[in-house]
Every structure is written in structure tokens, then in C-alpha cells.
Amino acid sequence: MSDTTTETEALFEVAVDAGPVLGPTGRPLPDLPEPQPPQGVTRALIIAMCNQKGGVGKTTTAINLGAALAETGRRVLLVDFDPQGSLSVGLGVNPHTLDTSIYNLLLTRDHDVHDIIVSSVVEGLDILPANIDLSAAEVQLVSEVAREQTLKRVLTQVRGDYDIILIDCAPSLGLLTVNALTAADRVLMPLECEFFALRGLALLNDTIGKVQDRLNPELEIVGILGTMYDARTLHSREVLERVVQAFGDKVFHTVIRRTIKFPETTVAGEPITTYASTSPGALAYRMLAREVLHRCPGA
């Protein structure tokens, strides 16, 4: 046996001994295929970004996951369902100058949803904007018949125009969030890698269970996404480890790390996939898009 052969075999043995590459969640990273173009989708998949705790990355995930999905050739609609209008601001829409918004669609039938949808700076990515008016909807919808179905009625009108619809929910478990869960096919739960965010998952799971029992039996959890992860801190690593122990394969392999690029993209009014296309944050959301499409065949 030659020296070259011996050396090659030695390297191979080291690779075998090393085992599969482990991701930040402590599990072997999956080999996900390149996303294929959509195959004539006629009914959009609706995913709600939901967590009653604020500041966990719901809006950031909605914007950047939407942009990453649009890069695969899918037609994506982002629904701003938070009265703060952060999603609208994050894509360059000034909520204070809106004459009409999703609020008008919820409370009256005088407006066409197509007239209120706004195009974003990303091809294939549209926005249904919101502003502070939406905060009044929670009170006004209480007396409406089938009040939990209101958003579903609105989105039914555009479901044939898109491949995927992402709903950015408000940080609460009130009537607006129940509307989003009733309209959705899947729930994606961004979770800040921090102890107090972890405590809220049980309450959110309870709410999702009630919606499944009473309003939307087809609703499923597509995954839990670790956000604001800092591998340098023991706390972040411990929280992520506990989430994986508790929820197993429901936790995405993709983890979104802390970076100054995300606040910068908000100021720029565009997603990180165009603002810093080769940054780790952009690559992470592209990988998340692959995972979502893998978990939702046909999307």
C-alpha cells in the first residue's frame, strides 16, 4: 500500500470518527435539497408568525423569510396584523400616511383587498399594510358575528393570487391573534433564546390547542425558530438545548443569530436578503426557507 493511499484512508477514518456535522441545536444538520419552483399552486399556504411575547423576532422573520421564499420564485404576501405596523415600516411603507389598511377590510366590505395591497422592493413580495387603526379592531370585532373568521374572509379573496401568505401577529393572545390562527394552515413560533421567552411557549401552545379544537382543526405547528441566538453565552445555549429537549423535531435546525444587520435593514426599508445578501443573517433565512418548504410539501 502506497503512502498516498494510507494517508487518504487515515483522513477518511478521521471523517468517519468525527460523525455528522452538528448544528447549533445539537442535532445533525439535514441535507436539504435546493428549493424547486412552485408547481402551479392554486391555494396559498398561510403561515402565522405567533408569539405573545414582544421583541422575539416575529416581524424580522416574516420580512426575511418572505423575501427568501420570493427568491425561490414563489409569490408571497406579507400580512401586517400588528397595530404597531412594524412590518410595513420594515419594508418602506409609512403607516401614518395610509388612507386604507387591513383595518378597513376587517370592519367593512367597502374596499377591495387588491387596492390596499402594496408592492415591496423585492420582486414577488407584496404587503397588506397596517397602522394604529388596527388596535381599534379588537374592540369593534367583539360584537361581530363569527368574529374569529374575519381575517380568513379577507384572505380568501387573494388566496389564489399567491403561493404563500405570512401573517405577522401582534404580541398578544387576543382576538387579532385568534383571527390569524383561525385563518392559518401552519404556525411558526419565533423564540428568543432567553428564559422568559421560553416560559411563554406553554401558554401559546395552550391557545393553539384551543383554536384547533374549536375553530381550525387543520392548524399545525410548522416549527419553533430560535432567534437572537448568541453562541458565546451559556444562557443562549442552555435555552436552545431545553427547547430541543422539550419539543424535539418541532424545532428548526436553522437558528437566527444576533447581528447589527437586522436593525440596519429596518432603517433601509428592505430585507436582509437584498441589504446584505451574503451576510450570515441572509444565509440563515434562506436556509429557513428551505426547511419550511421541506416541512410543507406542495408549498
QUIDA-V77212 format. One line per field, one symbol per residue. ss: DSSP state (H for helix, E for strand, L for the rest). A space follows every 50 residues. Layout:
ss: ???
This chain:
ss: LLHHHHHHHHHHHHHHHHLLLELLLLLELLLLLLLLLLLLLLLLEEEEEL LLLLLLLHHHHHHHHHHHHHHLLLLEEEEEELLLLHHHHHLLLLHHHLLL LHHHHHHLLLLLHHHHEEELLLLLEEEELLLLLHHHHHHHHHHLLLHHHH HHHHHHLLHHHLLEEEEEELLLLLHHHHHHHHHLLEEEEEEELLHHHHHL HHHHHHHHHHHHHHLLLLLEEEEEEEEEELLLLHHHHHHHHHHHHHHHHH EEEEEEELLLHHHHHHHHLLLHHHHLLLLHHHHHHHHHHHHHHHHLLLL
